[in-house]
Amino acid sequence: MGRAHSNAWRQAPRFFDLHADVRMKTICGRDRRYVRAAAKKLGWETSAIDWRDVIADPEIDIIDICTPNDSHAEIAIAAAQSGKAVLCEKPLARDVSEAVQMVAAVKRAHVPNMVCHNYRRVPAIALAREMIERGELGDRIYHFRARYAQDWIADSNFPVVWRLQSRVAGSGALGDLGAHIVDLARFIVGEITEVSAVTDTFVKRRRGARVDVDDAASVIGRFSNGAMLNLEATRFAHGRKNQLSFEINGSRGSLVFDLEKMNRLRFYSADDPQRTRGFREIIATEASHPYIARWWPPGHLLGYEHTFVHTVADFVSAIVARKRIRPDFADGLRNQRVLDAIQRSAKTERWIQVQR
Ligand SMILES: NC(=O)c1ccc[n+]([C@@H]2O[C@H](COP(=O)([O-])OP(=O)(O)OC[C@H]3O[C@@H](n4cnc5c(N)ncnc54)[C@H](O)[C@@H]3O)[C@@H](O)[C@H]2O)c1
């Protein structure tokens, strides 16, 4: 993520009118030699090996946290206490109690705060939300069904890395991949009120070391507006490298998205003339589509990295305009409460209400 975010900080002021002078001051890592090389390559003025030095620097206004999950809370709270704006990678925290403390810290300090759920800023996904807000799927949403699937640990010889240790990651596929589709569910449809889930750890030991996070999670649930929820997050779907897909069914139509074809949105409208009714493919690259006017002419496609550019551009614009930006830490906490309910449901084999 360090590279994805560095690219975003570099590109955002070149494509968006930010009304701010963005300077890429300091990149922080753990190894002096490597972080120096990273600063040079990625375009940062200086480098540091202790994040406390970055927070103590009076020239720095924004702290962007791209470290593993176990340091999000400590860094974000310290940054807020120093009056800095904070952009934090997802999942916001390892658990609800850390997220509660992070929300309290940014509220107390009145600092701008945002969670990097970059998929909200895929133009086709932002368009899907606009279409639902405008009632283009009808006045009721019946289903939100999403899947986020990868396969990088499907090989049981793959070693235990930080993402497979609950002490560092909090949870497994759930907090890593599930957090993104929970965020999209909340962004597109609304609040999730209750869940029933199963999780599993298919490979419990790797090269002798214990895996103590979930490998996959399947969830059904309900939204406060009456819609039904289906989610699946897995790292055990051979051939699925980074497949984030969803289908939404409303009273007058349906929408389908697949990140592997991320410039496209498939739309079925029950209001189309019957003879020619069917799924149509919208290529979300028109100037009238979210974010696109800043980029290329219609049909000149965008990619993964643009979602981070949009995140950074919106964050800086909100700071300048002194406006709330979403998803903020309060959204991150809400997301964490859903993840917590999913974990508790899987453990107790019961339906769990999401804490408000
Ligand atoms: N938005 C997304 O789609 C997305 C994608 C991947 C990862 N992430 C999130 O981004 C975060 C980082 O993931 P990653 O894949 O880049 O991990 P990574 O392991 O590849 O990189 C983590 C980096 O943090 C550095 N680091 C660790 N502890 C540090 C410390 N105390 N001080 C300074 N630097 C430290 C490491 O040196 C390393 O460079 C995680 O929270 C992850 O969930 C989000």
The ligand as a MOL file (V3000), in Angstrom:
LIG
                    3D

  0  0  0     0  0            999 V3000
M  V30 BEGIN CTAB
M  V30 COUNTS 44 48 0 0 0
M  V30 BEGIN ATOM
M  V30 1 N -7.2150 -0.5790 0.5010 0
M  V30 2 C -6.8380 -1.7760 0.0760 0
M  V30 3 O -7.4090 -2.3170 -0.8470 0
M  V30 4 C -5.6930 -2.4790 0.7440 0
M  V30 5 C -4.9220 -3.4180 0.0350 0
M  V30 6 C -3.8410 -4.0230 0.6860 0
M  V30 7 C -3.5820 -3.7280 1.9990 0
M  V30 8 N -4.3710 -2.8380 2.6750 0 CHG=1
M  V30 9 C -4.0790 -2.4980 4.0930 0
M  V30 10 O -2.8970 -1.7280 4.1280 0
M  V30 11 C -2.1400 -2.0460 5.2880 0
M  V30 12 C -0.7500 -2.4960 4.8600 0
M  V30 13 O -0.8680 -3.6120 4.0100 0
M  V30 14 P 0.3020 -4.0040 2.9770 0
M  V30 15 O -0.2430 -5.0440 2.0830 0
M  V30 16 O 0.8710 -2.7720 2.3570 0 CHG=-1
M  V30 17 O 1.3460 -4.6540 4.0010 0
M  V30 18 P 2.8920 -4.9220 3.7690 0
M  V30 19 O 3.2780 -5.9130 4.8060 0
M  V30 20 O 3.1730 -5.2000 2.3390 0
M  V30 21 O 3.5620 -3.5130 4.0810 0
M  V30 22 C 3.5400 -2.9560 5.3720 0
M  V30 23 C 4.6320 -1.8970 5.4560 0
M  V30 24 O 4.5660 -1.3000 6.7580 0
M  V30 25 C 5.8840 -1.1540 7.2630 0
M  V30 26 N 5.8150 -1.1250 8.7230 0
M  V30 27 C 5.4230 -2.1090 9.5490 0
M  V30 28 N 5.4710 -1.7020 10.8230 0
M  V30 29 C 5.9310 -0.4280 10.8040 0
M  V30 30 C 6.2180 0.5360 11.7910 0
M  V30 31 N 6.0330 0.2680 13.0750 0
M  V30 32 N 6.6770 1.7320 11.3910 0
M  V30 33 C 6.8670 2.0150 10.1000 0
M  V30 34 N 6.5870 1.1400 9.1000 0
M  V30 35 C 6.1420 -0.0530 9.4510 0
M  V30 36 C 6.6270 -2.3520 6.7200 0
M  V30 37 O 8.0020 -2.1120 6.7080 0
M  V30 38 C 6.0480 -2.4540 5.3070 0
M  V30 39 O 6.7640 -1.6200 4.4280 0
M  V30 40 C -2.9350 -3.1090 6.0440 0
M  V30 41 O -3.7150 -2.4930 7.0300 0
M  V30 42 C -3.8400 -3.7070 4.9650 0
M  V30 43 O -5.0370 -4.2450 5.4790 0
M  V30 44 C -5.4020 -2.2180 2.0670 0
M  V30 END ATOM
M  V30 BEGIN BOND
M  V30 1 1 1 2
M  V30 2 2 2 3
M  V30 3 1 2 4
M  V30 4 1 4 5
M  V30 5 2 4 44
M  V30 6 2 5 6
M  V30 7 1 6 7
M  V30 8 2 7 8
M  V30 9 1 8 9
M  V30 10 1 8 44
M  V30 11 1 9 10
M  V30 12 1 9 42
M  V30 13 1 10 11
M  V30 14 1 11 12
M  V30 15 1 11 40
M  V30 16 1 12 13
M  V30 17 1 13 14
M  V30 18 2 14 15
M  V30 19 1 14 16
M  V30 20 1 14 17
M  V30 21 1 17 18
M  V30 22 2 18 19
M  V30 23 1 18 20
M  V30 24 1 18 21
M  V30 25 1 21 22
M  V30 26 1 22 23
M  V30 27 1 23 24
M  V30 28 1 23 38
M  V30 29 1 24 25
M  V30 30 1 25 26
M  V30 31 1 25 36
M  V30 32 1 26 27
M  V30 33 1 26 35
M  V30 34 2 27 28
M  V30 35 1 28 29
M  V30 36 1 29 30
M  V30 37 2 29 35
M  V30 38 1 30 31
M  V30 39 2 30 32
M  V30 40 1 32 33
M  V30 41 2 33 34
M  V30 42 1 34 35
M  V30 43 1 36 37
M  V30 44 1 36 38
M  V30 45 1 38 39
M  V30 46 1 40 41
M  V30 47 1 40 42
M  V30 48 1 42 43
M  V30 END BOND
M  V30 END CTAB
M  END
